[in-house]
Amino acid sequence: MGEAVTLRVLDLGDELRCAVADNPGPMTLDGTRTYLVGAGGAVLLDPGPSGGLEERLDALVGGARVGMVCLTHAHPDHAEGAALAARRLGVPLGASAATLGRLGEEGVALADGEKIALDGGSTVLRVLSTPGHSADHTSYLRLPGGELFTGDLVLGSGTAMVGDPDGHMGSYLASLERLIELAPSRILPGHGDPVDDAVGRLREYHRHREEREAQIERSVAEGARSVAEIRRDVYGRLPDGLDWAAAASIRAHLVHLEERGKRLPEIQGREAGLPEHAEP
């Protein structure tokens, strides 16, 4: 038998707790984070994978009164256990209409700018449409306080996946710019530790994408004519299993270059898409 896994439940202060799912990996870092925001009429955000869900709910919710289960997007590492969590807690599932549609679930379709009351209305979660990582991605801003729940748009460390075809670089950059203007106080990501310099991290992410795009454009200008050649030029040697992620990101940048009016030569591998098993 394997060793028992110790469930990580973190108290982040100010009526905010999170549990870390046991699904670590190159794309999920230490695991998907499920947040309980508030104490009375609280929101359970991103229940995570179905594996270990019951243990996470038992440890995280406790005696809190939950009013809704919410999602940032439909990727399985965030949403697989969502419908089950909502049924167990006896509350509605809230997400964008696009996320509910992808999941094939009924629930409360949350519109951009909508506010979800917490703790009897003393605080709210503001719903923010932030496509880019995926077309259906949503972030949430707690007010007052300014804590920003970014799902997969911004991570606790490293960079987030923006891969063609579901990811869109122009939308991603616009989402980062929108969040910078909101000047959040802290980032609570879907993977990795909280980020105290929220605006600094958002600007860092935006700058990184601009620099990466310049590298890709330079590689093409110097003669690269396939996604694989660009990947070798820009990324060098990658850990096993991450070539597909780099290729998907390159394709998203190529689309963005063309949308900005850049004329590119024919690039082999532009239509490959993500492998069926990949979780961006």
N, C-alpha and C positions, 0 to 999 in steps of 0.2 A: 504494500500500500504506500501511496505517496504521502509526503508530509502534509499536515494540516496547514491551511492558509490562514494567517491571522488577518482579520478584516481591519482595514485602516479607516477609522472615523476621526475626522479632524474638527475641532472647535475653532472657528475662525473669528469668533467674537461678534458682538452686535447682532444676536439672533441669526447666526449664519453658521451652518455646519455642512460638512461634505463627507461622503464615503467614496473610497477609491475601489473600483472594480478590479478583480483579479484577471485583467486582460492586458498585461504589459506587452510592449512590442515597439518596433521602430516607428510606427505611425501613431501609436497610442501612448508613448512614453511610459509612465508608471502605471497607467490604466485610466479608464474613463472615470471622470469625477461626477458624482450625483450630488446636487446641492439641495439642502432644505433651507429656504429663505423665509424667515419670520417664525413666529411661534403660534400665533392664533390666526387662522385663515391663511396658513402658510402655503407656499408653492414648492412642490417637489420638481426640480428641474433636471431633465435628462436622466431617467431611471437607469439607463445603460443596458448591457446585455442581459439576457434572461438567466444566464448562469450566475448563481449566487444572489439573485434578486431578493428572495425572501429574507436572507440574512442581512442584506443592506437595508431593507425597509425596517426590519425589526430594530437594528442598531441605530438607524438615523432618525426615524420618525418619533419613536418613543411615545410620549404623551402629547405631542404637538397635534393641533387640529389643522389638518391639511385641507385646503379648499380646492386645489387644482393640481394636476400633473401637467407640466409644460415641457416642450421640446424646442431645441435649437434647430434641428434638422432630422432627416429621416435615416441617416446612416445607421446601420445595425448596432454599432458599438455605443450609440447614444439612445437609440429608440426601440431596440428589440423588445425590451421589457416594459415599454410604456403602457400598452393597453392592459396588460396584466396588473401593473401597479395601480392604474386608475380603478380597475374593478375591485382589487383588494381593498383599497382605501375608500371606495364608494364615492369617488369624485370624478368630475369630467376630465377628459384629456384635451388640453389646449395647445394649439400649434397653428402655424400658417395654413391656409387652405391648401397650398401646394404640398406641404409636409403631410397633412392628413390624407390627401389624394395619393401620394406615393405609398403610404402605409396601407391604404385601403381601409382606414378606420374612420368612424364617426367621432365627432367631438366639437369643441368650440373653436371656430375659425378665428384666429387672432389677427387683427388688422394692424398695419404699421401705425404707430403712434398711440395705439390703445393702451390704457392703464389698468393693471390688475391690482385691486386693493389687497393689502396685506395688513394683518394685525388690526382689524377693525377700521382700516382706512388711514391710520397714522403714517403708513408708508405705502408706496406703490411700486410695481414693476412696470416700466415703460417698454412696450414692444417695439423693436427696431428691426425693420427689414434690412438685412445685410448680406445680400447675395455675393457670390464670388467663390468661396470654397465649394459651395454647391448652389444650384439655382434657387433652392428653397430655404437658404440659411437665414436664421433669425437670432439676434442678440437681445439681451434684456438689461435695462439700466434701472437700478434701485434708487428711488428718490424719497426723502433726502438721503444723502450719503454718497451717491455717485459710484457705487460699485457696479462694474460692468461685467456681465456674464457673456463670454465671447464664444462659447462652444468650440468649434474648430477654426474660427476666423483668425484667432490669435492664441498661441499656446504659451505655456509657462516657460518653455525653453525651445531653442531651435526655431524653425520656420514652419508655417502651415502649408498644407498641400493645396495647390490650385491647379488642377489637372483637367485638360480637355478630355472628354467633351462636356462633362457636367460643370466643371469649374470654368469661370470666365474672368480673365485678368482685368478687363476694363471695369467690370462690376466690383471686383475685389478691391481695386485701388479706390474706387468711389466710396465703397463701404468704409475703408480705413479713413478716408478724408472726412466722412460724415462723423465718425466716432471721435476723431481728433477735435473737431469743432465742438463736440459736447463736453470735452474736458473732463472725462471720468476721473475719479479719485484712485481707483484700484481695479485691476483686471482679475477676474476669477475665470480662468480658462477651463475648457473641457478636459484638458490633459496638462499636467504639470502644476507647479506651485503658483500661488498668487503673485501678481506683479504689482509692486507698489508704485513704480513710476509708469503709470498707465499711458500718459500722453507720449512719454519718451519711447515706450515700447511700440506704440502705434506708428510713430514717426520712423522708428528703426525698421519696422516691417515695410513701410512704404518705400523707404530709401533702398532697402535690400532688393525689392522687386524692380525698381528703376535700374539699379546696378546690374542685376541679372539680365534684364532685357537688353541693356547696352552690350553685355558680353555676348549674348546670342546674336545680336545684329552684327557685331564685329566678326564673329565666327563665320557667318554667312558671307560677309563682305570679303573675307580672306579665302573663300572657296569651298566651305562646307556645303554639301548638297544633300545631306540626309540628316534625319533626327539623330541617328547613331553617331555620326561625325560631330555634330554640334555637342552632343552629350559628352563625348570624349574631350573636346576642346574646353568646355565650360566646367564640367564636373570632375574630370579626371577619373580616377579609380573609385568606385563606390562600393559600400558593403553589399554583400550578397542580398539579392531580392529587391534592391532599390533602383535598379536600372529603369524599370517600368515607371516609377514615380517621377524620375528625372525626365524621361521622355514625354510623359503626359504634361509636365510643367512646361517643357520646351514648346510643345504644340500650342499650349494656351498663350504663351508669349508670342509665338508666330502669328496667331490669330489677332492678337492685340496690335502688333506692328502693322498688319494690313489694315485693321480698322482705323489706325491713325494715319493712313495714307501712304505707308511704306510699300514700295513695289519690290517683291521678293521673287527670286528665281524658283523654279520647281524644286521642292524639297521632298525627297523620298521619306516615307514613313509618316506623312502628315495625317493619314486617315486610320492609323492603327487603333486608336481608342484605348480604353483601359481594359486589362484582362478581366474576365468575368469574375474571378475570385478576389479581385483587388478591393480593398476598403480605403478610399482616399482620405 
